[in-house]
Amino acid sequence: MKVLGFNLALLVVFGALGCGPVDDGLPKTVDARGVVLLDGDPIEGASIVALHENGTYYARAMSDSSGRFSLDAYESKPGAVPGNYKLTVSKTVTVDKAVNKIPRSLAEEAEHSAADGAEANVSWVNDLPRKYNSPITSGLAVSIPESGTDELKLELTLK
């Protein structure tokens, strides 16, 4: 009986230790929400990737039908690490090969693909201008304050 009591006491003690706050070892994250627009119109289904200036962190998001997004750095912890970021934005769409319908902004992309020797029957393409595919050429940058924000605004243009 003493052994059972001792084991039960150990179970209670170790169980209680697991009930406290957990330090997951991840940096602090804060809300980082905003909207992505193309020529003033919301972009649905845009994939946003934010690269921290120190190169250690990144966050990602997908925009909803109103162009709204929420950046997350970790799957287990919502939000982004505060700091300055450069961004990329892309939107993958499928091309109907049967009727060869290409979305509005893809004429230039199709020309580049043909020039690069890519196959003419592409099943998917990026529906946004090519410059937004790279943090170097996108011109998109945001600062996420220690207090977080819901006012990030990414304004893209077709030109």
Contact map, one row per residue, 1 for C-alpha under 8 A:
111110000000000000000000000000000000000000000000000000000000000000000000000000000000000000000000000000000000000000000000000000000000000000000000000000000000000
111111000000000000000000000000000000000000000000000000000000000000000000000000000000000000000000000000000000000000000000000000000000000000000000000000000000000
111111100000000000000000000000000000000000000000000000000000000000000000000000000000000000000000000000000000000000000000000000000000000000000000000000000000000
111111110000000000000000000000000000000000000000000000000000000000000000000000000000000000000000000000000000000000000000000000000000000000000000000000000000000
111111111000000000000000000000000000000000000000000000000000000000000000000000000000000000000000000000000000000000000000000000000000000000000000000000000000000
011111111100000000000000000000000000000000000000000000000000000000000000000000000000000000000000000000000000000000000000000000000000000000000000000000000000000
001111111110000000000000000000000000000000000000000000000000000000000000000000000000000000000000000000000000000000000000000000000000000000000000000000000000000
000111111111000000000000000000000000000000000000000000000000000000000000000000000000000000000000000000000000000000000000000000000000000000000000000000000000000
000011111111100000000000000000000000000000000000000000000000000000000000000000000000000000000000000000000000000000000000000000000000000000000000000000000000000
000001111111110000000000000000000000000000000000000000000000000000000000000000000000000000000000000000000000000000000000000000000000000000000000000000000000000
000000111111111000000000000000000000000000000000000000000000000000000000000000000000000000000000000000000000000000000000000000000000000000000000000000000000000
000000011111111100000000000000000000000000000000000000000000000000000000000000000000000000000000000000000000000000000000000000000000000000000000000000000000000
000000001111111110000000000000000000000000000000000000000000000000000000000000000000000000000000000000000000000000000000000000000000000000000000000000000000000
000000000111111111000000000000000000000000000000000000000000000000000000000000000000000000000000000000000000000000000000000000000000000000000000000000000000000
000000000011111111100000000000000000000000000000000000000000000000000000000000000000000000000000000000000000000000000000000000000000000000000000000000000000000
000000000001111111110000000000000000000000000000000000000000000000000000000000000000000000000000000000000000000000000000000000000000000000000000000000000000000
000000000000111111110000000000000000000000000000000000000000000000000000000000000000000000000000000000000000000000000000000000000000000000000000000000000000000
000000000000011111110000000000000000000000000000000000000000000000000000000000000000000000000000000000000000000000000000000000000000000000000000000000000000000
000000000000001111111000000000000000000000000000000000000000000000000000000000000000000000000000000000000000000000000000000000000000000000000000000000000000000
000000000000000111111100000000000000000000000000000000000000000000000000000000000000000000000000000000000000000000000000000000000000000000000000000000000000000
000000000000000000111110000000000000000000000000000000000000000000000000000000000000000000000000000000000000000000000000000000000000000000000000000000000000000
000000000000000000011111000000000000000000000000000000000000000000000000000000000000000000000000000000000000000000000000000000000000000000000000000000000000000
000000000000000000001111110000000000000000000000000000000000000000000000000000000000000000000000000000000000000000000000000000000000000000000000000000000000000
000000000000000000000111110000000000000000000000000000000000000000000000000000000000000000000000000000000000000000000000000000000000000000000000000000000000000
000000000000000000000011111000000000000000000000000000000000000000000000000000000000000000000000000000000000000000000000000000000000000000000000000000000000000
000000000000000000000011111100000000000000000000000000000000000000000000000000000000000000000000000000000000000000000000000000000000000000000000000000000000000
000000000000000000000000111110000000000000000000000000000000000000000000000000001000000000000000000000000000000000000000000000000000000000000000000000000000000
000000000000000000000000011111000000000000000000000000000000000000000000000000001100000000000000000000000000000000000000000000000000000000000000000000000000000
000000000000000000000000001111100000000000000000000000000000000000000000100011111100000000000000000000000000000000000000000000000000000000000000000000000000000
000000000000000000000000000111110000000000000000000000000000000000000000000001111100000000000000000000000000000000000000000000000000000000000000011110000000000
000000000000000000000000000011111000000000000000000000000000000000000110000001110000000000000000000000000000000000000000000000000000000000000000001111000000000
000000000000000000000000000001111100000000000000000000000000000000000111000000110000000000000000000000000000000000000000000000000000000000000001000111010000000
000000000000000000000000000000111110000000000000000000000000000000011110000000000000000000000000000000000000000000000000000000000000000000000000000011110000000
000000000000000000000000000000011111000000000000000000000000000000011100000000000000000000000000000000000000000000000000000000000000000000000000000011111100000
000000000000000000000000000000001111100001000000000000000000001001111000000000000000000000000000000000000000000000000000000000000000000000000000000000111100000
000000000000000000000000000000000111110001100100000000000000001000111000000000000000000000000000000000000000000000000000000000000000000000000000000000001111000
000000000000000000000000000000000011111111100000000000000000000000100000000000000000000000000000000000000000000000000000000000000000000000000000000000001111000
000000000000000000000000000000000001111111100000000000000000000000000000000000000000000000000000000000000000000000000000000000000000000000000000000000000011110
000000000000000000000000000000000000111110000000000000000000000000000000000000000000000000000000000000000000000000000000000000000000000000000000000000000011110
000000000000000000000000000000000000111111000000000000000000000000000000000000000000000000000000000000000000000000000000000000000000000000000000000000000010000
000000000000000000000000000000000000111111100000000000000000000000000000000000000000000000000000000000000000000000000000000000000000000000000000000000000000000
000000000000000000000000000000000011110111110000000000000000000011110000000000000000000000000000000000000000000000000000000000000000000000000000000000000000000
000000000000000000000000000000000001110011111100000000000000001111100000000000000000000000000000000000000000000000000000000000000000000000000000000000000000000
000000000000000000000000000000000000000001111100000000000000001111100000000000000000000000000000000000000000000000000000000000000000000000000000000000000000000
000000000000000000000000000000000000000000111110000000000000011110100000000000000000000000100000000000000000000000000000000000000000000000000000000000000000000
000000000000000000000000000000000001000000111111000000000000011100100000000000000000000011110000000000000000000000000000000000000000000000000000000000000000000
000000000000000000000000000000000000000000001111100000000001111000000000000000000000000011100000000000000000000000000000000000000000000000000000000000000000000
000000000000000000000000000000000000000000000111110000000001111000000000000000000000001111000000000000000000000000000000000000000000000000000000000000000000000
000000000000000000000000000000000000000000000011111000000111100000000000000000000000001110000000000000000000000000000000000000000000000000000000000000000000000
000000000000000000000000000000000000000000000001111100000111000000000010000000000000111100000000000000000000000000000000000000000000000000000000000000000000000
000000000000000000000000000000000000000000000000111110101110000000000000000000000000111000000000000000000000000000000000000000000000001000000000000000000000000
000000000000000000000000000000000000000000000000011111111100000000000000000000000011110000000000000000000000000000000000000000000000000000000000000000000000000
000000000000000000000000000000000000000000000000001111110000000000000000000000000011110000000000000000000000000000000000000000000000000000000000000000000000000
000000000000000000000000000000000000000000000000000111111000000000000000000000000000000000000000000000000000000000000000000000000000000000000000000000000000000
000000000000000000000000000000000000000000000000001111111100000000000000000000000000000000000000000000000000000000000000000000000000000000000000000000000000000
000000000000000000000000000000000000000000000000000111111100000000000000000000000000000000000000000000000000000000000000000000000000000000000000000000000000000
000000000000000000000000000000000000000000000000001101111110000000000000100000001000000000000000000000000000000000000000000000000000000000000000000000000000000
000000000000000000000000000000000000000000000000111100111111000000000000100000010000000000000000000000000000000000000000000000000000000000000000000000000000000
000000000000000000000000000000000000000000000000111000001111100000000011110000110000000000000000000000000000000000000000000000000000000000000000000000000000000
000000000000000000000000000000000000000000000011110000000111110000000111100000000000000000000000000000000000000000000000000000000000000000000000000000000000000
000000000000000000000000000000000000000000000011100000000011111000001111000000000000000000000000000000000000000000000000000000000000000000000000000000000000000
000000000000000000000000000000000000000000001111000000000001111100001100000000000000000000000000000000000000000000000000000000000000000000000000000000000000000
000000000000000000000000000000000011000000111111000000000000111111111100000000000000000000000000000000000000000000000000000000000000000000000000000000000000000
000000000000000000000000000000000000000000111100000000000000011111111000000000000000000000000000000000000000000000000000000000000000000000000000000000000000000
000000000000000000000000000000000000000001111000000000000000001111110000000000000000000000000000000000000000000000000000000000000000000000000000000000000000000
000000000000000000000000000000000010000001110000000000000000001111110000000000000000000000000000000000000000000000000000000000000000000000000000000000000000000
000000000000000000000000000000000011100001111100000000000000001111111000000000000000000000000000000000000000000000000000000000000000000000000000000000000000000
000000000000000000000000000000001111000001000000000000000000001111111100000000000000000000000000000000000000000000000000000000000000000000000000000000000000000
000000000000000000000000000000001111000000000000000000000000111100111110000000000000000000000000000000000000000000000000000000000000000000000000000000000000000
000000000000000000000000000000111100000000000000000000000001111000011111000000100000000000000000000000000000000000000000000000000000000000000000000000000000000
000000000000000000000000000000111000000000000000010000000011100000001111100001110000000000000000000000000000000000000000000000000000000000000000000000000000000
000000000000000000000000000000010000000000000000000000000011100000000111111011110000000000000000000000000000000000000000000000000000000000000000000000000000000
000000000000000000000000000010000000000000000000000000001111000000000011111011111000000000000000000000000000000000000000000000000000000000000000000000000000000
000000000000000000000000000000000000000000000000000000000010000000000001111111110000000000000000000000000000000000000000000000000000000000000000000000000000000
000000000000000000000000000000000000000000000000000000000000000000000001111111000000000000000000000000000000000000000000000000000000000000000000000000000000000
000000000000000000000000000000000000000000000000000000000000000000000000011111000000000000000000000000000000000000000000000000000000000000000000000000000000000
000000000000000000000000000010000000000000000000000000000000000000000001111111100000000000000000000000000000000000000000000000000000000000000000000000000000000
000000000000000000000000000011100000000000000000000000000000000000000011111111110000000000000000000000000000000000000000000000000000000000000000000000000000000
000000000000000000000000000011110000000000000000000000000010000000000111110011111000000000000000000000000000000000000000000000000000000000000000000000000000000
000000000000000000000000000011110000000000000000000000000110000000000011110001111100000000000000000000000000000000000000000000000000000000000001000000000000000
000000000000000000000000001111000000000000000000000000001000000000000000100000111110000000000000000000000000000000000000000000000000000000000001000000000000000
000000000000000000000000000111000000000000000000000000000000000000000000000000011111000000000000000000000000000000000000000000000000000000000011110100000000000
000000000000000000000000000000000000000000000000000110000000000000000000000000001111100000000000000000000000000000000000000000000000000000000011110000000000000
000000000000000000000000000000000000000000000000000110000000000000000000000000000111110000000000000000000000000000000000000000000000000000001111000000000000000
000000000000000000000000000000000000000000000000011110000000000000000000000000000011111000000000000000000000000000000000000000000000000000001111000000000000000
000000000000000000000000000000000000000000000000011110000000000000000000000000000001111100000000000000000000000000000000000000000000001100111100000000000000000
000000000000000000000000000000000000000000000001111000000000000000000000000000000000111110000000000000000000000000000000000000000000011001111100000000000000000
000000000000000000000000000000000000000000000001110000000000000000000000000000000000011111000000000000000000000000000000000000000001111001010000000000000000000
000000000000000000000000000000000000000000000111100000000000000000000000000000000000001111100000000000000000000000000000000000010001100000000000000000000000000
000000000000000000000000000000000000000000000111000000000000000000000000000000000000000111110000000000000000000000000000000001110001100000000000000000000000000
000000000000000000000000000000000000000000001110000000000000000000000000000000000000000011111000000000000000000000000000000001110000000000000000000000000000000
000000000000000000000000000000000000000000000100000000000000000000000000000000000000000001111100000000000000000000000000000111100000000000000000000000000000000
000000000000000000000000000000000000000000000000000000000000000000000000000000000000000000111110000000000000000000000000000111100000000000000000000000000000000
000000000000000000000000000000000000000000000000000000000000000000000000000000000000000000011111000000000000000000000000001110000000000000000000000000000000000
000000000000000000000000000000000000000000000000000000000000000000000000000000000000000000001111100111100000000000000000011110000000000000000000000000000000000
000000000000000000000000000000000000000000000000000000000000000000000000000000000000000000000111111111000000000000000000001000000000000000000000000000000000000
000000000000000000000000000000000000000000000000000000000000000000000000000000000000000000000011111110000000000000000000111000000000000000000000000000000000000
000000000000000000000000000000000000000000000000000000000000000000000000000000000000000000000001111100000000000000000000000000000000000000000000000000000000000
000000000000000000000000000000000000000000000000000000000000000000000000000000000000000000000001111110000000000000000000000000000000000000000000000000000000000
000000000000000000000000000000000000000000000000000000000000000000000000000000000000000000000011111111000000000000000000000000000000000000000000000000000000000
000000000000000000000000000000000000000000000000000000000000000000000000000000000000000000000011101111100000000000000000000000000000000000000000000000000000000
000000000000000000000000000000000000000000000000000000000000000000000000000000000000000000000011000111110110000000000000000000000000000000000000000000000000000
000000000000000000000000000000000000000000000000000000000000000000000000000000000000000000000010000011111110000000000000000000100000000000000000000000000000000
000000000000000000000000000000000000000000000000000000000000000000000000000000000000000000000000000001111110000000000000000000100000000000000000000000000000000
000000000000000000000000000000000000000000000000000000000000000000000000000000000000000000000000000000111111100000000000000000111000000000000000000000000000010
000000000000000000000000000000000000000000000000000000000000000000000000000000000000000000000000000001111111110000000000000011111000000000000000000000000000000
000000000000000000000000000000000000000000000000000000000000000000000000000000000000000000000000000001111111111000000000000000000000000000000000000000000000000
000000000000000000000000000000000000000000000000000000000000000000000000000000000000000000000000000000001111111100000000000000000000000000000000000000000000000
000000000000000000000000000000000000000000000000000000000000000000000000000000000000000000000000000000001111111110000000000000001100000000000000000000000000000
000000000000000000000000000000000000000000000000000000000000000000000000000000000000000000000000000000000111111111000000000000000000000000000000000000000000000
000000000000000000000000000000000000000000000000000000000000000000000000000000000000000000000000000000000011111111100000000000000000000000000000000000000000000
000000000000000000000000000000000000000000000000000000000000000000000000000000000000000000000000000000000001111111110000000000000000000000000000000000000000000
000000000000000000000000000000000000000000000000000000000000000000000000000000000000000000000000000000000000111111111111000000000000000000000000000000000000000
000000000000000000000000000000000000000000000000000000000000000000000000000000000000000000000000000000000000011111111111000000000000000000000000000000000000000
000000000000000000000000000000000000000000000000000000000000000000000000000000000000000000000000000000000000001111111100000000000000000000000000000000000000000
000000000000000000000000000000000000000000000000000000000000000000000000000000000000000000000000000000000000000111111100000000000000000000000000000000000000000
000000000000000000000000000000000000000000000000000000000000000000000000000000000000000000000000000000000000000011111110000000000000000000000000000000000000000
000000000000000000000000000000000000000000000000000000000000000000000000000000000000000000000000000000000000000011111111000000000000000000000000000000000000000
000000000000000000000000000000000000000000000000000000000000000000000000000000000000000000000000000000000000000011001111110000000000000000000000000000000000000
000000000000000000000000000000000000000000000000000000000000000000000000000000000000000000000000000000000000000011000111110000000000000000000000000000000000000
000000000000000000000000000000000000000000000000000000000000000000000000000000000000000000000000100000000000000000000011111000000000000000000000000000000000000
000000000000000000000000000000000000000000000000000000000000000000000000000000000000000000000010100000000000000000000011111110000000000000000000000000000000000
000000000000000000000000000000000000000000000000000000000000000000000000000000000000000000000111100000000000000000000000111110000000000000000000000000000000000
000000000000000000000000000000000000000000000000000000000000000000000000000000000000000000011110000000000000000000000000011111000000000000000000000000000000000
000000000000000000000000000000000000000000000000000000000000000000000000000000000000000000011110000000000100000000000000011111100000000000000000000000000000000
000000000000000000000000000000000000000000000000000000000000000000000000000000000000000001111000000000000100000000000000000111111100000000000000000000000000000
000000000000000000000000000000000000000000000000000000000000000000000000000000000000000001111000000000111100000000000000000011111000000000000000000000000000000
000000000000000000000000000000000000000000000000000000000000000000000000000000000000000011100000000000001100000000000000000001111101000000000000000000000000010
000000000000000000000000000000000000000000000000000000000000000000000000000000000000000000000000000000001100100000000000000001111111100000000000000000000000110
000000000000000000000000000000000000000000000000000000000000000000000000000000000000000000000000000000000000100000000000000001011111100000000000000000000000000
000000000000000000000000000000000000000000000000000000000000000000000000000000000000000000000000000000000000000000000000000000001111110011000000000000000000000
000000000000000000000000000000000000000000000000000000000000000000000000000000000000000111000000000000000000000000000000000000011111111011100000000000000000000
000000000000000000000000000000000000000000000000000000000000000000000000000000000000000111000000000000000000000000000000000000001111111011000000000000000000000
000000000000000000000000000000000000000000000000000000000000000000000000000000000000001100000000000000000000000000000000000000000011111111000000000000000000000
000000000000000000000000000000000000000000000000001000000000000000000000000000000000011100000000000000000000000000000000000000000001111111110000000000000000000
000000000000000000000000000000000000000000000000000000000000000000000000000000000000010000000000000000000000000000000000000000000000011111100000000000000000000
000000000000000000000000000000000000000000000000000000000000000000000000000000000000000000000000000000000000000000000000000000000011111111100000000000000000000
000000000000000000000000000000000000000000000000000000000000000000000000000000000000001100000000000000000000000000000000000000000011111111110000000000000000000
000000000000000000000000000000000000000000000000000000000000000000000000000000000000011000000000000000000000000000000000000000000001001111111000000000000000000
000000000000000000000000000000000000000000000000000000000000000000000000000000000000011100000000000000000000000000000000000000000000001001111100000000000100000
000000000000000000000000000000000000000000000000000000000000000000000000000000000001111000000000000000000000000000000000000000000000000000111110000000000000000
000000000000000000000000000000000000000000000000000000000000000000000000000000000001111000000000000000000000000000000000000000000000000000011111000000010000000
000000000000000000000000000000000000000000000000000000000000000000000000000000000111100000000000000000000000000000000000000000000000000000001111100000000000000
000000000000000000000000000000010000000000000000000000000000000000000000000000011111100000000000000000000000000000000000000000000000000000000111110110000000000
000000000000000000000000000000000000000000000000000000000000000000000000000000000110000000000000000000000000000000000000000000000000000000000011111110000000000
000000000000000000000000000001000000000000000000000000000000000000000000000000000110000000000000000000000000000000000000000000000000000000000001111100000000000
000000000000000000000000000001100000000000000000000000000000000000000000000000000000000000000000000000000000000000000000000000000000000000000000111110000000000
000000000000000000000000000001110000000000000000000000000000000000000000000000000100000000000000000000000000000000000000000000000000000000000001111111000000000
000000000000000000000000000001111100000000000000000000000000000000000000000000000000000000000000000000000000000000000000000000000000000000000001101111110000000
000000000000000000000000000000111100000000000000000000000000000000000000000000000000000000000000000000000000000000000000000000000000000000000000000111110000000
000000000000000000000000000000001110000000000000000000000000000000000000000000000000000000000000000000000000000000000000000000000000000000000000000011111000000
000000000000000000000000000000011110000000000000000000000000000000000000000000000000000000000000000000000000000000000000000000000000000000000100000011111100000
000000000000000000000000000000000111100000000000000000000000000000000000000000000000000000000000000000000000000000000000000000000000000000000000000000111110000
000000000000000000000000000000000111100000000000000000000000000000000000000000000000000000000000000000000000000000000000000000000000000000010000000000011111000
000000000000000000000000000000000001111100000000000000000000000000000000000000000000000000000000000000000000000000000000000000000000000000000000000000001111100
000000000000000000000000000000000001111000000000000000000000000000000000000000000000000000000000000000000000000000000000000000000000000000000000000000000111110
000000000000000000000000000000000000011000000000000000000000000000000000000000000000000000000000000000000000000000000000000000001000000000000000000000000011111
000000000000000000000000000000000000011000000000000000000000000000000000000000000000000000000000000000001000000000000000000000011000000000000000000000000001111
000000000000000000000000000000000000000000000000000000000000000000000000000000000000000000000000000000000000000000000000000000000000000000000000000000000000111
